[in-house]
Amino acid sequence: MLKKRPSTQFVTAHSLAQRWPRRTSGPSVFTAFVHGLQGARTPDADLFHDAWHGLRAALVNEMKKRGLWQSPPCYLGAYGWESWDSEAPQGSGASRAQGALGELVADCYAFIFVDRLQSLKRHLEDKPDIDGLVLLNVRHFLHERQRVHDPLGFRVFELLQAAVEDAIASGDLHVLAGDRKIRNDTLLGFHPAAELQSAPADLEPIVLRWNDELMPALITARTRQQTAVVRQLRERLLELPRRGIEAFRFKDLLDPFKRDARGRWAALLGEGETAAPSSEAVQAPPSVLPESAVESRQSFEHLTRCVSTSIDSMEADPRTRTQLMTLWHYLWRQHGEEGQEAVRLPSYRQLGQRLKISRERLPVLFALLRQLVPRQP
């Protein structure tokens, strides 16, 4: 039976908090928890329990606002789970409490109540309540996790958000309802009295046409080129009324935008001609790109590092590794240089002459690279 005394280990407290019957957490649960840590090395069990479940509720609420609750847990760094409410399979050695959400709560707890505990204590010396500060840190935690583990989706969000904010600042677009900071639930309209149709328009076909023109600069552009991408996005936004769209929810535009961008980026090598690998082909080691991490490794920089590292570690003859690296660097330059427009790959004959690689070797090399490039399921 748990005594109302400080636990000796955080891990033990985490486990006990999951089994401890939930109480109705009142206001300022985080303030009471940090107060209880003043001069104490470990938290009181009841205070810890209330803070833990309060943190869990705050995370779920914020994830739903950001449209992350329906996204794969790997987008926030929780690998090996199909959804946020997944439980550990029987016989896995993990408790039911240690699901994807349990992992995220534990990491968020450390982010706020371990790494930033001294700052919280200092604020408590001047303020009667720090619950608002804790909730702000929850948002910072999710922001950082999404930036690190879903860099492509995060970038698309930032660029589209910037384009919307520019249109609002110029008076061409208006916030009709929802969060004014432009979140998933923000309702936007091209007239202050515009209303969302009962059956919202399907924005996916429109987004597909946008990406036909914006990729790959949407992902690779930096500094001034990035500013140009935001300007192009704003111009396309302002064309929506001509397509009969007077109002839309930010999420309804963002979701298909991210989905299509991920798919296009994952198909980076899809422009090459295909051919079955010959007997000379080698298999990439299974540890190169864990399947559970594939969806979150779509950024251009991470993709480049992953594939280059994988080529170096392959069990292949030196000639194959050298040719793979040569081909990969060529593709990297074609698709990744700042401001470069998408180009069609030359034929095997032209490519072989340019890279000084036999054209007969190219189908094998493309097949090997496809095993190393992260792909969207």
N, C-alpha and C positions, 0 to 999 in steps of 0.2 A: 504494500500500500504506500502511495506517495505521501511523504510528510511535507508540510508547508515550510520547507527549508530550502536554501539554495542548492541547486544541483551541482555536482562536482565536474560534470563535463557537458559541453554544448550538445554533443551527439546524443547523450543520454536524455537531455532535456528535450531535444527535438523529437525523439522517439516517444517520450512520455506525453508530450503535448498532443500528439496524434491520438493517443488512447484516452486521455483525460476527458471526461464528459464536458461538452461545451456549455459554457454559461452565457447568459445574455450580457454581452460586453457593452458597458455604458460608454458615454463620451469620454474623451481624453484617456483612452486606454494606453496609448503610447507615452503620454506624459507621466501617467502613474508608473509605468514600467521603468522609464529612465530615472524617475524620482527614486524608485526602489533600488536602482543600481548605484546611487550616490554612496560612496564609501563601501560598497559591497563588491566582492569579486565575482559572484555568480548570482543569477536572478532568483527571486522568490518564485516558487512553482506556479502559484495562481496568477501572479502578474505576468509571468512568462507565457502561460497558457492564453491569457486574454490578448496579449500583444501578438502572439503567433497567429491566432485565428483572425485577429483584426487585420494583420498584415496580409494574410491569405485572401480575405474578402476584398481588401483594397487592390491587390494585384489583379484578381479576377475582374473587378469592376473596370479597372483601367485597361486591361487587355481587351475587354469587350468594346470599350470606347474606341480603341485603336484598330479594331478589326482583327486582332491577333488570336482571339479565342478559337476561331475556326481554322487558323493556319497551323501547319505542322509544327510541333514543338521544337524541331531542330532550328527553326527561324530565330529562336531565342536561346539556343545552345543546349537544349535538353534532347539528347540523342537516344534513339532506341525505343521511342514511343510513337504510336500512331496518332494519338490525340491527347489533349490536356486532361481528359478524364479517364485515360487508360490506367489500368491497374497492372501490377507486376504479375506475370503468369505464374501459375502454381508450380512449385518446384524450382523457381528461379533463385531462391535464397533471399529475395527482397520482400519486405513487408508491403501490404496493400497501400500503406500510407506513403511509401516511397515511389510514387508515380511521377509523371512529368511535372505536375503542379507542385508536388512535395519538393522535388529538386529545386524548382524555381524559387519557392518560398525560402528554402534554406540559403540559397545564394543571395536573395534579396535581404534576408535577415543579416547576413554577414556584411553586405554592402552598407546597410544603414546602422545596425546596432553593434557592429564590431569596428569597421573601418572609420565610421563617422561618429562614434560614441562620444568622444571628447568634445566635438563640436556641438552635439546635442546637449551635453551637460552645460556647456558655456551659455548656450542660448536659454537654457532653463533658469539660469541665474538672473536673467533680465526679463524673462517672459513667463507668464503664468501657465501657458499652454503651448506645446510644441507639436501637437498632432498635425497641424497644417504643414509644418516643415517636414515631418515624416512622409506625408502624402506627396509632397513635392519631390522628395528623394525617391519615392516609388516611381514617379514619372521619369526622373533622371535615370534610374536603374533600367527601366524598360527601353528608354531611348538609347542608352549605351549598348545594351544587349542586342537590340535590333540592328544598330549600326555595325556591330562587329560580326554578328552571325547571319544577317541577311543584308549584306552590303548593297546588292543590286536593288532589292525591293526598297531599301531605305533611300537609295539615291533617287529612284523614280518618284518616291513620295516627296522628297525635298524639292526636286525640280518642278513637279506639278504644283506643289504648295506655293512655291515662289511665283510661278506664273499666275496663279489665282490671286495672290496678294497684290501683285502688280496691277491686275485688272480691277481689283477692288479700290486700290489707291487712286486709280485714274477715273473712278466712277462708272466704269463700264460693267461692273459686276457688283452684286450686293449680297450680303449675308442676310438670309431671310429667317433662319432659325438655327438652333444648335450652337455649338462652340464657335466663337468668333475667332479663335486661333487657328481655324481651318483644320478640323479633325474629320474623322470618318462620318460623323453624324451631322456635319455642317450642311445646311441646305442653302444652295446658292441660286440666284436668279439674275436675269439681265434687266429686270425692272423691279423696283421696290415692292410692287404689288403682284409680282408673278407668283404663280402657284404650281406646285408639282402635280403632274398629271396622275390620275388614279392608277393608270397603268404606265409606269415610267418607261421612257424610250430605251431601247437596247443600244447602249453606247459602244458595245464591243466592235461592230463593223467600222465605226468611226475611228476608234483607237487603232485598229489594224492599219488603216490608211495613214494615220499619223506616223506610226512606227516604220512604215515603208520608207518614209522620207527622213525620219529622225535618227534611225539606227545607222551605224553604231555610235554616232556622236553623242546620243543620249547617255551612253554609259562611259565613253572614253574621254569626252571633252573636259577640259580643265580651264580655269581662269577666264580669259576673254571668250574662248569658245563656249564655255558653260553659260556665260551670260547670253550668248547668241542663241543657245538652245532654249533658255527660259523665254527669250523674246519670241522665238518661233512657236513655242507652246502657247504663249499668250495670244498670238495671232490666230491660232487654230481654235482656241477657246471662244474667241469673239465671233467665229464663224458658225457656232452652234445654233443661234437663233434662225439662221437661214435654212437650217435643217429641221426647223420646227421645234427646237428644244429651248424653251424659255426658262426652265428651272431644272436643277439636278442636284442630287446628293453627291458630295465629294467622293464617298466610298464607291458609288456606282460608276464613277469614271476611273478612279484609282485602281480598283481591283482588276478589271480587264487589262488595264494599262500594264500593271506589274506582271500579270500572268503571261501576256504576249511577249513582253520584254525578256522574261526569264526563258521562255521557249525559244526565242530567236537566239539568245546568247548561248544557250545550251547546244544549239545546232550550229555552232561556229564552224565546224568542219563539214557541214552538210553539203557545201558547194562542191566538194571534191568528187571526182568520179569514183564509183564503188567497184570493188572486185573482191572476190573471196581470197582470204589470206592463203599464201602458198605454204608449202611444207617448211619454208624458211622462216615463217612467222614465229614469234615467241610470245609467250603469255606474260602480261604484266602481273607483278606480284599482287595478291589479293589485298594486301594491306595498304596499297597506294591511295585509294579513295574509298573509305568505308561507305557502304550504301546509305547508312543512316545520316551521313554528313553531306551527301551529294547536293541536296536542295539548298543548303546554305552556303555553298561555295561557288557562287556564280559571278563574283566580281572579277573584273578584268585582271587586277593585280594578283589576286589569289589564284586565279586560273593559270596565269603565266608561271607563277612559282611552283604550283602543284605539278604541272606537266613537265617543266624543266627538271624538277627534282626526281620525278618518276622515271624520266628517260635516263638520268644518271644512275639510278639504282636498278635498272632492268638487267636481267640475266640474258645478255645478248652480246654478240661479237662487237668489237670496237667499231667496225665499219657501219653496222646497223645503228648503233647509238649516235655516231657522228652524223649520219644522214638524217636520222630522226630529228636531231637538234637543229640541223640546217633547215629542214622543212618547217619545223615549228617556229623558228625565228622568222622565216619568211612570212608565214601566216600571221604571226604576231604583228609584224610591221604592217601588213596589208590591212588588218582589222583594227589595230590598236593605236596607230599614230594619231596625235591630236589633230582634229579638224579633217582627217582623211575621210573621204566619202567611200561608201561601200563599193567594192569592185568585184567583177566576176573573175574567178581564177582562170588562168590560161589552161590550155590543153596540156595533157601529160607531156607531149613532145616539146612544147614551148617551155613548160615548167622544168623539164629535165635539162634542157639546154641552159636555162637561166641558173639553175642550182648545181649544174654539173653532176647530175644523178641520172642513171639509166632510167629511161621511161618505163621499162619493165619492172623496176623496183618500186615505183611510186604507188601502185595499188596496195602493195604490202605495207608500205610506210603509212599510208592514210588509214589502213585498217588498224594498225597498231596505235596510231594516235587516237583513234576513236575509242579505244579501250582505256585511254588515259584521261580523256576530257570528261569532266563531270557532265552528266546528262539529266535532264528533268524526267522523272518517271512518267 
